Amino acid sequence: MPQMAPISWLTLFFIFSITLMIFNIKNYFCFFHNSNESSQNLNIKQFKMTWKW
């Protein structure tokens, strides 16, 4: 689009980049993980594998 100046493309890039970063940070820190409850409910059986070379 020739009627748009390059400064507005740069402004749009920064606006979309900042919006993407804010959205990702918000989603990352809004997840609450209860490690105490999940560790008690899981029954994981571990076994050792012996490699025969």
mmCIF entry with sequence, helices, sheets and N, C-alpha, C, O atoms, coordinates in Angstrom:
data_MODEL
# 
_entry.id   MODEL 
# 
_entity.id                         1 
_entity.type                       polymer 
_entity.pdbx_number_of_molecules   1 
# 
_entity_poly.entity_id                      1 
_entity_poly.type                           'polypeptide(L)' 
_entity_poly.nstd_linkage                   no 
_entity_poly.nstd_monomer                   no 
_entity_poly.pdbx_seq_one_letter_code       MPQMAPISWLTLFFIFSITLMIFNIKNYFCFFHNSNESSQNLNIKQFKMTWKW 
_entity_poly.pdbx_seq_one_letter_code_can   MPQMAPISWLTLFFIFSITLMIFNIKNYFCFFHNSNESSQNLNIKQFKMTWKW 
_entity_poly.pdbx_strand_id                 A 
# 
loop_
_entity_poly_seq.entity_id 
_entity_poly_seq.num 
_entity_poly_seq.mon_id 
_entity_poly_seq.hetero 
1 1  MET n 
1 2  PRO n 
1 3  GLN n 
1 4  MET n 
1 5  ALA n 
1 6  PRO n 
1 7  ILE n 
1 8  SER n 
1 9  TRP n 
1 10 LEU n 
1 11 THR n 
1 12 LEU n 
1 13 PHE n 
1 14 PHE n 
1 15 ILE n 
1 16 PHE n 
1 17 SER n 
1 18 ILE n 
1 19 THR n 
1 20 LEU n 
1 21 MET n 
1 22 ILE n 
1 23 PHE n 
1 24 ASN n 
1 25 ILE n 
1 26 LYS n 
1 27 ASN n 
1 28 TYR n 
1 29 PHE n 
1 30 CYS n 
1 31 PHE n 
1 32 PHE n 
1 33 HIS n 
1 34 ASN n 
1 35 SER n 
1 36 ASN n 
1 37 GLU n 
1 38 SER n 
1 39 SER n 
1 40 GLN n 
1 41 ASN n 
1 42 LEU n 
1 43 ASN n 
1 44 ILE n 
1 45 LYS n 
1 46 GLN n 
1 47 PHE n 
1 48 LYS n 
1 49 MET n 
1 50 THR n 
1 51 TRP n 
1 52 LYS n 
1 53 TRP n 
# 
_struct_asym.id          A 
_struct_asym.entity_id   1 
# 
loop_
_struct_conf.conf_type_id 
_struct_conf.id 
_struct_conf.pdbx_PDB_helix_id 
_struct_conf.beg_label_comp_id 
_struct_conf.beg_label_asym_id 
_struct_conf.beg_label_seq_id 
_struct_conf.pdbx_beg_PDB_ins_code 
_struct_conf.end_label_comp_id 
_struct_conf.end_label_asym_id 
_struct_conf.end_label_seq_id 
_struct_conf.pdbx_end_PDB_ins_code 
_struct_conf.beg_auth_comp_id 
_struct_conf.beg_auth_asym_id 
_struct_conf.beg_auth_seq_id 
_struct_conf.end_auth_comp_id 
_struct_conf.end_auth_asym_id 
_struct_conf.end_auth_seq_id 
_struct_conf.pdbx_PDB_helix_class 
_struct_conf.details 
_struct_conf.pdbx_PDB_helix_length 
HELX_P HELX_P1 AA1 PRO A 6  ? PHE A 29 ? PRO A 6  PHE A 29 1 ? 24 
HELX_P HELX_P2 AA2 SER A 35 ? ASN A 41 ? SER A 35 ASN A 41 1 ? 7  
# 
_struct_conf_type.id          HELX_P 
_struct_conf_type.criteria    ? 
_struct_conf_type.reference   ? 
# 
loop_
_atom_site.group_PDB 
_atom_site.id 
_atom_site.type_symbol 
_atom_site.label_atom_id 
_atom_site.label_alt_id 
_atom_site.label_comp_id 
_atom_site.label_asym_id 
_atom_site.label_entity_id 
_atom_site.label_seq_id 
_atom_site.pdbx_PDB_ins_code 
_atom_site.Cartn_x 
_atom_site.Cartn_y 
_atom_site.Cartn_z 
_atom_site.occupancy 
_atom_site.B_iso_or_equiv 
_atom_site.pdbx_formal_charge 
_atom_site.auth_seq_id 
_atom_site.auth_comp_id 
_atom_site.auth_asym_id 
_atom_site.auth_atom_id 
_atom_site.pdbx_PDB_model_num 
ATOM 1   N N  . MET A 1 1  ? 0.841  -1.175  0.000  1.00 0.00 ? 1  MET A N  1 
ATOM 2   C CA . MET A 1 1  ? 0.000  0.000   0.000  1.00 0.00 ? 1  MET A CA 1 
ATOM 3   C C  . MET A 1 1  ? 0.887  1.239   0.000  1.00 0.00 ? 1  MET A C  1 
ATOM 4   O O  . MET A 1 1  ? 1.493  1.561   1.022  1.00 0.00 ? 1  MET A O  1 
ATOM 5   N N  . PRO A 1 2  ? 0.969  1.917   -1.094 1.00 0.00 ? 2  PRO A N  1 
ATOM 6   C CA . PRO A 1 2  ? 1.909  3.040   -1.172 1.00 0.00 ? 2  PRO A CA 1 
ATOM 7   C C  . PRO A 1 2  ? 1.502  4.247   -0.345 1.00 0.00 ? 2  PRO A C  1 
ATOM 8   O O  . PRO A 1 2  ? 2.341  5.106   -0.073 1.00 0.00 ? 2  PRO A O  1 
ATOM 9   N N  . GLN A 1 3  ? 0.261  4.341   0.059  1.00 0.00 ? 3  GLN A N  1 
ATOM 10  C CA . GLN A 1 3  ? -0.126 5.525   0.813  1.00 0.00 ? 3  GLN A CA 1 
ATOM 11  C C  . GLN A 1 3  ? 0.306  5.467   2.277  1.00 0.00 ? 3  GLN A C  1 
ATOM 12  O O  . GLN A 1 3  ? 0.252  6.479   2.975  1.00 0.00 ? 3  GLN A O  1 
ATOM 13  N N  . MET A 1 4  ? 0.735  4.290   2.751  1.00 0.00 ? 4  MET A N  1 
ATOM 14  C CA . MET A 1 4  ? 1.178  4.176   4.139  1.00 0.00 ? 4  MET A CA 1 
ATOM 15  C C  . MET A 1 4  ? 2.676  4.449   4.230  1.00 0.00 ? 4  MET A C  1 
ATOM 16  O O  . MET A 1 4  ? 3.462  3.922   3.443  1.00 0.00 ? 4  MET A O  1 
ATOM 17  N N  . ALA A 1 5  ? 3.056  5.266   5.181  1.00 0.00 ? 5  ALA A N  1 
ATOM 18  C CA . ALA A 1 5  ? 4.468  5.592   5.372  1.00 0.00 ? 5  ALA A CA 1 
ATOM 19  C C  . ALA A 1 5  ? 5.167  4.433   6.093  1.00 0.00 ? 5  ALA A C  1 
ATOM 20  O O  . ALA A 1 5  ? 4.511  3.669   6.800  1.00 0.00 ? 5  ALA A O  1 
ATOM 21  N N  . PRO A 1 6  ? 6.478  4.292   5.926  1.00 0.00 ? 6  PRO A N  1 
ATOM 22  C CA . PRO A 1 6  ? 7.203  3.201   6.611  1.00 0.00 ? 6  PRO A CA 1 
ATOM 23  C C  . PRO A 1 6  ? 7.137  3.293   8.123  1.00 0.00 ? 6  PRO A C  1 
ATOM 24  O O  . PRO A 1 6  ? 7.224  2.277   8.813  1.00 0.00 ? 6  PRO A O  1 
ATOM 25  N N  . ILE A 1 7  ? 6.984  4.510   8.646  1.00 0.00 ? 7  ILE A N  1 
ATOM 26  C CA . ILE A 1 7  ? 6.914  4.642   10.104 1.00 0.00 ? 7  ILE A CA 1 
ATOM 27  C C  . ILE A 1 7  ? 5.662  3.964   10.648 1.00 0.00 ? 7  ILE A C  1 
ATOM 28  O O  . ILE A 1 7  ? 5.682  3.455   11.769 1.00 0.00 ? 7  ILE A O  1 
ATOM 29  N N  . SER A 1 8  ? 4.584  3.946   9.889  1.00 0.00 ? 8  SER A N  1 
ATOM 30  C CA . SER A 1 8  ? 3.400  3.279   10.400 1.00 0.00 ? 8  SER A CA 1 
ATOM 31  C C  . SER A 1 8  ? 3.552  1.756   10.337 1.00 0.00 ? 8  SER A C  1 
ATOM 32  O O  . SER A 1 8  ? 2.967  1.055   11.162 1.00 0.00 ? 8  SER A O  1 
ATOM 33  N N  . TRP A 1 9  ? 4.324  1.224   9.378  1.00 0.00 ? 9  TRP A N  1 
ATOM 34  C CA . TRP A 1 9  ? 4.600  -0.211  9.383  1.00 0.00 ? 9  TRP A CA 1 
ATOM 35  C C  . TRP A 1 9  ? 5.421  -0.588  10.601 1.00 0.00 ? 9  TRP A C  1 
ATOM 36  O O  . TRP A 1 9  ? 5.190  -1.620  11.230 1.00 0.00 ? 9  TRP A O  1 
ATOM 37  N N  . LEU A 1 10 ? 6.389  0.268   10.927 1.00 0.00 ? 10 LEU A N  1 
ATOM 38  C CA . LEU A 1 10 ? 7.214  0.020   12.107 1.00 0.00 ? 10 LEU A CA 1 
ATOM 39  C C  . LEU A 1 10 ? 6.378  0.108   13.380 1.00 0.00 ? 10 LEU A C  1 
ATOM 40  O O  . LEU A 1 10 ? 6.560  -0.689  14.300 1.00 0.00 ? 10 LEU A O  1 
ATOM 41  N N  . THR A 1 11 ? 5.478  1.057   13.434 1.00 0.00 ? 11 THR A N  1 
ATOM 42  C CA . THR A 1 11 ? 4.595  1.189   14.598 1.00 0.00 ? 11 THR A CA 1 
ATOM 43  C C  . THR A 1 11 ? 3.681  -0.021  14.732 1.00 0.00 ? 11 THR A C  1 
ATOM 44  O O  . THR A 1 11 ? 3.472  -0.529  15.834 1.00 0.00 ? 11 THR A O  1 
ATOM 45  N N  . LEU A 1 12 ? 3.142  -0.480  13.614 1.00 0.00 ? 12 LEU A N  1 
ATOM 46  C CA . LEU A 1 12 ? 2.294  -1.671  13.658 1.00 0.00 ? 12 LEU A CA 1 
ATOM 47  C C  . LEU A 1 12 ? 3.075  -2.899  14.110 1.00 0.00 ? 12 LEU A C  1 
ATOM 48  O O  . LEU A 1 12 ? 2.562  -3.716  14.875 1.00 0.00 ? 12 LEU A O  1 
ATOM 49  N N  . PHE A 1 13 ? 4.313  -3.031  13.642 1.00 0.00 ? 13 PHE A N  1 
ATOM 50  C CA . PHE A 1 13 ? 5.147  -4.154  14.064 1.00 0.00 ? 13 PHE A CA 1 
ATOM 51  C C  . PHE A 1 13 ? 5.366  -4.132  15.567 1.00 0.00 ? 13 PHE A C  1 
ATOM 52  O O  . PHE A 1 13 ? 5.250  -5.168  16.221 1.00 0.00 ? 13 PHE A O  1 
ATOM 53  N N  . PHE A 1 14 ? 5.682  -2.967  16.125 1.00 0.00 ? 14 PHE A N  1 
ATOM 54  C CA . PHE A 1 14 ? 5.902  -2.872  17.568 1.00 0.00 ? 14 PHE A CA 1 
ATOM 55  C C  . PHE A 1 14 ? 4.616  -3.119  18.349 1.00 0.00 ? 14 PHE A C  1 
ATOM 56  O O  . PHE A 1 14 ? 4.644  -3.765  19.396 1.00 0.00 ? 14 PHE A O  1 
ATOM 57  N N  . ILE A 1 15 ? 3.515  -2.624  17.861 1.00 0.00 ? 15 ILE A N  1 
ATOM 58  C CA . ILE A 1 15 ? 2.243  -2.836  18.567 1.00 0.00 ? 15 ILE A CA 1 
ATOM 59  C C  . ILE A 1 15 ? 1.876  -4.318  18.587 1.00 0.00 ? 15 ILE A C  1 
ATOM 60  O O  . ILE A 1 15 ? 1.483  -4.847  19.627 1.00 0.00 ? 15 ILE A O  1 
ATOM 61  N N  . PHE A 1 16 ? 2.005  -4.991  17.437 1.00 0.00 ? 16 PHE A N  1 
ATOM 62  C CA . PHE A 1 16 ? 1.681  -6.413  17.396 1.00 0.00 ? 16 PHE A CA 1 
ATOM 63  C C  . PHE A 1 16 ? 2.669  -7.246  18.197 1.00 0.00 ? 16 PHE A C  1 
ATOM 64  O O  . PHE A 1 16 ? 2.286  -8.241  18.813 1.00 0.00 ? 16 PHE A O  1 
ATOM 65  N N  . SER A 1 17 ? 3.939  -6.849  18.194 1.00 0.00 ? 17 SER A N  1 
ATOM 66  C CA . SER A 1 17 ? 4.941  -7.588  18.971 1.00 0.00 ? 17 SER A CA 1 
ATOM 67  C C  . SER A 1 17 ? 4.685  -7.446  20.462 1.00 0.00 ? 17 SER A C  1 
ATOM 68  O O  . SER A 1 17 ? 4.754  -8.427  21.202 1.00 0.00 ? 17 SER A O  1 
ATOM 69  N N  . ILE A 1 18 ? 4.395  -6.247  20.903 1.00 0.00 ? 18 ILE A N  1 
ATOM 70  C CA . ILE A 1 18 ? 4.127  -6.025  22.330 1.00 0.00 ? 18 ILE A CA 1 
ATOM 71  C C  . ILE A 1 18 ? 2.844  -6.730  22.746 1.00 0.00 ? 18 ILE A C  1 
ATOM 72  O O  . ILE A 1 18 ? 2.764  -7.286  23.841 1.00 0.00 ? 18 ILE A O  1 
ATOM 73  N N  . THR A 1 19 ? 1.834  -6.708  21.868 1.00 0.00 ? 19 THR A N  1 
ATOM 74  C CA . THR A 1 19 ? 0.587  -7.409  22.169 1.00 0.00 ? 19 THR A CA 1 
ATOM 75  C C  . THR A 1 19 ? 0.822  -8.912  22.291 1.00 0.00 ? 19 THR A C  1 
ATOM 76  O O  . THR A 1 19 ? 0.270  -9.560  23.180 1.00 0.00 ? 19 THR A O  1 
ATOM 77  N N  . LEU A 1 20 ? 1.631  -9.455  21.411 1.00 0.00 ? 20 LEU A N  1 
ATOM 78  C CA . LEU A 1 20 ? 1.944  -10.887 21.480 1.00 0.00 ? 20 LEU A CA 1 
ATOM 79  C C  . LEU A 1 20 ? 2.695  -11.227 22.750 1.00 0.00 ? 20 LEU A C  1 
ATOM 80  O O  . LEU A 1 20 ? 2.395  -12.234 23.392 1.00 0.00 ? 20 LEU A O  1 
ATOM 81  N N  . MET A 1 21 ? 3.661  -10.414 23.124 1.00 0.00 ? 21 MET A N  1 
ATOM 82  C CA . MET A 1 21 ? 4.410  -10.682 24.349 1.00 0.00 ? 21 MET A CA 1 
ATOM 83  C C  . MET A 1 21 ? 3.526  -10.568 25.591 1.00 0.00 ? 21 MET A C  1 
ATOM 84  O O  . MET A 1 21 ? 3.635  -11.387 26.503 1.00 0.00 ? 21 MET A O  1 
ATOM 85  N N  . ILE A 1 22 ? 2.661  -9.572  25.633 1.00 0.00 ? 22 ILE A N  1 
ATOM 86  C CA . ILE A 1 22 ? 1.757  -9.415  26.784 1.00 0.00 ? 22 ILE A CA 1 
ATOM 87  C C  . ILE A 1 22 ? 0.807  -10.601 26.882 1.00 0.00 ? 22 ILE A C  1 
ATOM 88  O O  . ILE A 1 22 ? 0.554  -11.111 27.974 1.00 0.00 ? 22 ILE A O  1 
ATOM 89  N N  . PHE A 1 23 ? 0.279  -11.041 25.737 1.00 0.00 ? 23 PHE A N  1 
ATOM 90  C CA . PHE A 1 23 ? -0.629 -12.181 25.736 1.00 0.00 ? 23 PHE A CA 1 
ATOM 91  C C  . PHE A 1 23 ? 0.070  -13.454 26.218 1.00 0.00 ? 23 PHE A C  1 
ATOM 92  O O  . PHE A 1 23 ? -0.505 -14.222 26.988 1.00 0.00 ? 23 PHE A O  1 
ATOM 93  N N  . ASN A 1 24 ? 1.308  -13.679 25.769 1.00 0.00 ? 24 ASN A N  1 
ATOM 94  C CA . ASN A 1 24 ? 2.051  -14.865 26.197 1.00 0.00 ? 24 ASN A CA 1 
ATOM 95  C C  . ASN A 1 24 ? 2.418  -14.810 27.665 1.00 0.00 ? 24 ASN A C  1 
ATOM 96  O O  . ASN A 1 24 ? 2.337  -15.822 28.361 1.00 0.00 ? 24 ASN A O  1 
ATOM 97  N N  . ILE A 1 25 ? 2.817  -13.651 28.144 1.00 0.00 ? 25 ILE A N  1 
ATOM 98  C CA . ILE A 1 25 ? 3.163  -13.516 29.562 1.00 0.00 ? 25 ILE A CA 1 
ATOM 99  C C  . ILE A 1 25 ? 1.928  -13.715 30.433 1.00 0.00 ? 25 ILE A C  1 
ATOM 100 O O  . ILE A 1 25 ? 1.996  -14.354 31.483 1.00 0.00 ? 25 ILE A O  1 
ATOM 101 N N  . LYS A 1 26 ? 0.808  -13.166 29.992 1.00 0.00 ? 26 LYS A N  1 
ATOM 102 C CA . LYS A 1 26 ? -0.442 -13.327 30.751 1.00 0.00 ? 26 LYS A CA 1 
ATOM 103 C C  . LYS A 1 26 ? -0.840 -14.795 30.826 1.00 0.00 ? 26 LYS A C  1 
ATOM 104 O O  . LYS A 1 26 ? -1.238 -15.272 31.888 1.00 0.00 ? 26 LYS A O  1 
ATOM 105 N N  . ASN A 1 27 ? -0.740 -15.510 29.723 1.00 0.00 ? 27 ASN A N  1 
ATOM 106 C CA . ASN A 1 27 ? -1.100 -16.922 29.729 1.00 0.00 ? 27 ASN A CA 1 
ATOM 107 C C  . ASN A 1 27 ? -0.119 -17.760 30.533 1.00 0.00 ? 27 ASN A C  1 
ATOM 108 O O  . ASN A 1 27 ? -0.508 -18.762 31.134 1.00 0.00 ? 27 ASN A O  1 
ATOM 109 N N  . TYR A 1 28 ? 1.126  -17.369 30.551 1.00 0.00 ? 28 TYR A N  1 
ATOM 110 C CA . TYR A 1 28 ? 2.122  -18.133 31.310 1.00 0.00 ? 28 TYR A CA 1 
ATOM 111 C C  . TYR A 1 28 ? 1.900  -17.988 32.809 1.00 0.00 ? 28 TYR A C  1 
ATOM 112 O O  . TYR A 1 28 ? 1.973  -18.973 33.544 1.00 0.00 ? 28 TYR A O  1 
ATOM 113 N N  . PHE A 1 29 ? 1.633  -16.784 33.263 1.00 0.00 ? 29 PHE A N  1 
ATOM 114 C CA . PHE A 1 29 ? 1.513  -16.558 34.696 1.00 0.00 ? 29 PHE A CA 1 
ATOM 115 C C  . PHE A 1 29 ? 0.105  -16.777 35.231 1.00 0.00 ? 29 PHE A C  1 
ATOM 116 O O  . PHE A 1 29 ? -0.086 -16.730 36.446 1.00 0.00 ? 29 PHE A O  1 
ATOM 117 N N  . CYS A 1 30 ? -0.883 -17.011 34.386 1.00 0.00 ? 30 CYS A N  1 
ATOM 118 C CA . CYS A 1 30 ? -2.236 -17.268 34.863 1.00 0.00 ? 30 CYS A CA 1 
ATOM 119 C C  . CYS A 1 30 ? -2.486 -18.749 35.153 1.00 0.00 ? 30 CYS A C  1 
ATOM 120 O O  . CYS A 1 30 ? -3.547 -19.102 35.667 1.00 0.00 ? 30 CYS A O  1 
ATOM 121 N N  . PHE A 1 31 ? -1.540 -19.608 34.837 1.00 0.00 ? 31 PHE A N  1 
ATOM 122 C CA . PHE A 1 31 ? -1.707 -21.037 35.073 1.00 0.00 ? 31 PHE A CA 1 
ATOM 123 C C  . PHE A 1 31 ? -1.217 -21.365 36.472 1.00 0.00 ? 31 PHE A C  1 
ATOM 124 O O  . PHE A 1 31 ? -0.053 -21.132 36.798 1.00 0.00 ? 31 PHE A O  1 
ATOM 125 N N  . PHE A 1 32 ? -2.101 -21.903 37.297 1.00 0.00 ? 32 PHE A N  1 
ATOM 126 C CA . PHE A 1 32 ? -1.746 -22.268 38.658 1.00 0.00 ? 32 PHE A CA 1 
ATOM 127 C C  . PHE A 1 32 ? -1.601 -23.778 38.743 1.00 0.00 ? 32 PHE A C  1 
ATOM 128 O O  . PHE A 1 32 ? -2.514 -24.527 38.396 1.00 0.00 ? 32 PHE A O  1 
ATOM 129 N N  . HIS A 1 33 ? -0.457 -24.202 39.204 1.00 0.00 ? 33 HIS A N  1 
ATOM 130 C CA . HIS A 1 33 ? -0.184 -25.632 39.318 1.00 0.00 ? 33 HIS A CA 1 
ATOM 131 C C  . HIS A 1 33 ? -0.004 -25.989 40.784 1.00 0.00 ? 33 HIS A C  1 
ATOM 132 O O  . HIS A 1 33 ? 0.858  -25.434 41.466 1.00 0.00 ? 33 HIS A O  1 
ATOM 133 N N  . ASN A 1 34 ? -0.816 -26.910 41.263 1.00 0.00 ? 34 ASN A N  1 
ATOM 134 C CA . ASN A 1 34 ? -0.705 -27.362 42.645 1.00 0.00 ? 34 ASN A CA 1 
ATOM 135 C C  . ASN A 1 34 ? 0.158  -28.610 42.671 1.00 0.00 ? 34 ASN A C  1 
ATOM 136 O O  . ASN A 1 34 ? -0.313 -29.709 42.378 1.00 0.00 ? 34 ASN A O  1 
ATOM 137 N N  . SER A 1 35 ? 1.404  -28.440 43.018 1.00 0.00 ? 35 SER A N  1 
ATOM 138 C CA . SER A 1 35 ? 2.338  -29.560 42.982 1.00 0.00 ? 35 SER A CA 1 
ATOM 139 C C  . SER A 1 35 ? 2.121  -30.526 44.148 1.00 0.00 ? 35 SER A C  1 
ATOM 140 O O  . SER A 1 35 ? 2.411  -31.715 44.014 1.00 0.00 ? 35 SER A O  1 
ATOM 141 N N  . ASN A 1 36 ? 1.623  -30.049 45.280 1.00 0.00 ? 36 ASN A N  1 
ATOM 142 C CA . ASN A 1 36 ? 1.419  -30.926 46.429 1.00 0.00 ? 36 ASN A CA 1 
ATOM 143 C C  . ASN A 1 36 ? 0.313  -31.946 46.163 1.00 0.00 ? 36 ASN A C  1 
ATOM 144 O O  . ASN A 1 36 ? 0.461  -33.119 46.507 1.00 0.00 ? 36 ASN A O  1 
ATOM 145 N N  . GLU A 1 37 ? -0.769 -31.524 45.567 1.00 0.00 ? 37 GLU A N  1 
ATOM 146 C CA . GLU A 1 37 ? -1.876 -32.444 45.304 1.00 0.00 ? 37 GLU A CA 1 
ATOM 147 C C  . GLU A 1 37 ? -1.530 -33.432 44.202 1.00 0.00 ? 37 GLU A C  1 
ATOM 148 O O  . GLU A 1 37 ? -1.879 -34.610 44.287 1.00 0.00 ? 37 GLU A O  1 
ATOM 149 N N  . SER A 1 38 ? -0.856 -32.964 43.182 1.00 0.00 ? 38 SER A N  1 
ATOM 150 C CA . SER A 1 38 ? -0.572 -33.846 42.063 1.00 0.00 ? 38 SER A CA 1 
ATOM 151 C C  . SER A 1 38 ? 0.483  -34.883 42.412 1.00 0.00 ? 38 SER A C  1 
ATOM 152 O O  . SER A 1 38 ? 0.441  -35.997 41.890 1.00 0.00 ? 38 SER A O  1 
ATOM 153 N N  . SER A 1 39 ? 1.430  -34.543 43.280 1.00 0.00 ? 39 SER A N  1 
ATOM 154 C CA . SER A 1 39 ? 2.456  -35.512 43.642 1.00 0.00 ? 39 SER A CA 1 
ATOM 155 C C  . SER A 1 39 ? 1.893  -36.617 44.536 1.00 0.00 ? 39 SER A C  1 
ATOM 156 O O  . SER A 1 39 ? 2.401  -37.738 44.519 1.00 0.00 ? 39 SER A O  1 
ATOM 157 N N  . GLN A 1 40 ? 0.860  -36.320 45.309 1.00 0.00 ? 40 GLN A N  1 
ATOM 158 C CA . GLN A 1 40 ? 0.282  -37.340 46.178 1.00 0.00 ? 40 GLN A CA 1 
ATOM 159 C C  . GLN A 1 40 ? -0.637 -38.272 45.396 1.00 0.00 ? 40 GLN A C  1 
ATOM 160 O O  . GLN A 1 40 ? -0.770 -39.441 45.759 1.00 0.00 ? 40 GLN A O  1 
ATOM 161 N N  . ASN A 1 41 ? -1.264 -37.792 44.346 1.00 0.00 ? 41 ASN A N  1 
ATOM 162 C CA . ASN A 1 41 ? -2.220 -38.598 43.605 1.00 0.00 ? 41 ASN A CA 1 
ATOM 163 C C  . ASN A 1 41 ? -1.564 -39.518 42.580 1.00 0.00 ? 41 ASN A C  1 
ATOM 164 O O  . ASN A 1 41 ? -2.178 -40.490 42.139 1.00 0.00 ? 41 ASN A O  1 
ATOM 165 N N  . LEU A 1 42 ? -0.348 -39.228 42.206 1.00 0.00 ? 42 LEU A N  1 
ATOM 166 C CA . LEU A 1 42 ? 0.298  -40.021 41.173 1.00 0.00 ? 42 LEU A CA 1 
ATOM 167 C C  . LEU A 1 42 ? 1.018  -41.219 41.780 1.00 0.00 ? 42 LEU A C  1 
ATOM 168 O O  . LEU A 1 42 ? 1.753  -41.092 42.759 1.00 0.00 ? 42 LEU A O  1 
ATOM 169 N N  . ASN A 1 43 ? 0.795  -42.363 41.189 1.00 0.00 ? 43 ASN A N  1 
ATOM 170 C CA . ASN A 1 43 ? 1.514  -43.565 41.589 1.00 0.00 ? 43 ASN A CA 1 
ATOM 171 C C  . ASN A 1 43 ? 2.365  -43.996 40.404 1.00 0.00 ? 43 ASN A C  1 
ATOM 172 O O  . ASN A 1 43 ? 1.897  -44.714 39.520 1.00 0.00 ? 43 ASN A O  1 
ATOM 173 N N  . ILE A 1 44 ? 3.585  -43.565 40.393 1.00 0.00 ? 44 ILE A N  1 
ATOM 174 C CA . ILE A 1 44 ? 4.470  -43.861 39.280 1.00 0.00 ? 44 ILE A CA 1 
ATOM 175 C C  . ILE A 1 44 ? 5.386  -45.009 39.686 1.00 0.00 ? 44 ILE A C  1 
ATOM 176 O O  . ILE A 1 44 ? 6.094  -44.934 40.689 1.00 0.00 ? 44 ILE A O  1 
ATOM 177 N N  . LYS A 1 45 ? 5.358  -46.048 38.905 1.00 0.00 ? 45 LYS A N  1 
ATOM 178 C CA . LYS A 1 45 ? 6.231  -47.180 39.167 1.00 0.00 ? 45 LYS A CA 1 
ATOM 179 C C  . LYS A 1 45 ? 7.495  -47.020 38.345 1.00 0.00 ? 45 LYS A C  1 
ATOM 180 O O  . LYS A 1 45 ? 7.454  -46.916 37.119 1.00 0.00 ? 45 LYS A O  1 
ATOM 181 N N  . GLN A 1 46 ? 8.608  -47.003 39.039 1.00 0.00 ? 46 GLN A N  1 
ATOM 182 C CA . GLN A 1 46 ? 9.878  -46.859 38.354 1.00 0.00 ? 46 GLN A CA 1 
ATOM 183 C C  . GLN A 1 46 ? 10.577 -48.208 38.314 1.00 0.00 ? 46 GLN A C  1 
ATOM 184 O O  . GLN A 1 46 ? 10.576 -48.960 39.288 1.00 0.00 ? 46 GLN A O  1 
ATOM 185 N N  . PHE A 1 47 ? 11.163 -48.488 37.181 1.00 0.00 ? 47 PHE A N  1 
ATOM 186 C CA . PHE A 1 47 ? 11.938 -49.720 37.071 1.00 0.00 ? 47 PHE A CA 1 
ATOM 187 C C  . PHE A 1 47 ? 13.227 -49.400 36.355 1.00 0.00 ? 47 PHE A C  1 
ATOM 188 O O  . PHE A 1 47 ? 13.294 -48.493 35.525 1.00 0.00 ? 47 PHE A O  1 
ATOM 189 N N  . LYS A 1 48 ? 14.259 -50.170 36.694 1.00 0.00 ? 48 LYS A N  1 
ATOM 190 C CA . LYS A 1 48 ? 15.555 -49.933 36.102 1.00 0.00 ? 48 LYS A CA 1 
ATOM 191 C C  . LYS A 1 48 ? 15.712 -50.819 34.877 1.00 0.00 ? 48 LYS A C  1 
ATOM 192 O O  . LYS A 1 48 ? 15.382 -52.005 34.896 1.00 0.00 ? 48 LYS A O  1 
ATOM 193 N N  . MET A 1 49 ? 16.212 -50.227 33.838 1.00 0.00 ? 49 MET A N  1 
ATOM 194 C CA . MET A 1 49 ? 16.473 -50.992 32.630 1.00 0.00 ? 49 MET A CA 1 
ATOM 195 C C  . MET A 1 49 ? 17.946 -51.347 32.600 1.00 0.00 ? 49 MET A C  1 
ATOM 196 O O  . MET A 1 49 ? 18.802 -50.473 32.739 1.00 0.00 ? 49 MET A O  1 
ATOM 197 N N  . THR A 1 50 ? 18.245 -52.610 32.420 1.00 0.00 ? 50 THR A N  1 
ATOM 198 C CA . THR A 1 50 ? 19.640 -53.019 32.320 1.00 0.00 ? 50 THR A CA 1 
ATOM 199 C C  . THR A 1 50 ? 19.983 -53.205 30.858 1.00 0.00 ? 50 THR A C  1 
ATOM 200 O O  . THR A 1 50 ? 19.349 -53.982 30.144 1.00 0.00 ? 50 THR A O  1 
ATOM 201 N N  . TRP A 1 51 ? 20.981 -52.488 30.434 1.00 0.00 ? 51 TRP A N  1 
ATOM 202 C CA . TRP A 1 51 ? 21.403 -52.559 29.041 1.00 0.00 ? 51 TRP A CA 1 
ATOM 203 C C  . TRP A 1 51 ? 22.434 -53.658 28.889 1.00 0.00 ? 51 TRP A C  1 
ATOM 204 O O  . TRP A 1 51 ? 23.419 -53.715 29.625 1.00 0.00 ? 51 TRP A O  1 
ATOM 205 N N  . LYS A 1 52 ? 22.198 -54.513 27.940 1.00 0.00 ? 52 LYS A N  1 
ATOM 206 C CA . LYS A 1 52 ? 23.120 -55.620 27.667 1.00 0.00 ? 52 LYS A CA 1 
ATOM 207 C C  . LYS A 1 52 ? 23.879 -55.290 26.380 1.00 0.00 ? 52 LYS A C  1 
ATOM 208 O O  . LYS A 1 52 ? 23.377 -55.476 25.272 1.00 0.00 ? 52 LYS A O  1 
ATOM 209 N N  . TRP A 1 53 ? 25.089 -54.800 26.564 1.00 0.00 ? 53 TRP A N  1 
ATOM 210 C CA . TRP A 1 53 ? 25.890 -54.410 25.411 1.00 0.00 ? 53 TRP A CA 1 
ATOM 211 C C  . TRP A 1 53 ? 26.672 -55.594 24.897 1.00 0.00 ? 53 TRP A C  1 
ATOM 212 O O  . TRP A 1 53 ? 27.414 -55.468 23.923 1.00 0.00 ? 53 TRP A O  1 
# 
